[in-house]
């Protein structure tokens, strides 16, 4: 799953999604389908969530987190 991916909660009453884009802190949130307020599931203070998955029983989570480095190189008068 990439940034911005989501999965159904094991009970089917909510969906879980990553919030925070490239270059910002990512955390997982749960949004109830009944219109209730979203709740934050993780409290990371750095890095982006690149992907995640829940175990079928919903008791375990695996995720990939990291940061990206973007560089710009200007080459002038190359021969």
Buried (B, 14 or more C-beta within 10 A) or exposed (E): BEBEBBBEBBEEEBBBBBBBEEEEBBBBBBBEEEEEEBEEBBEBEEBBBBEBEBEEEEEEBEBEBEEEEEEEEEEEEEE
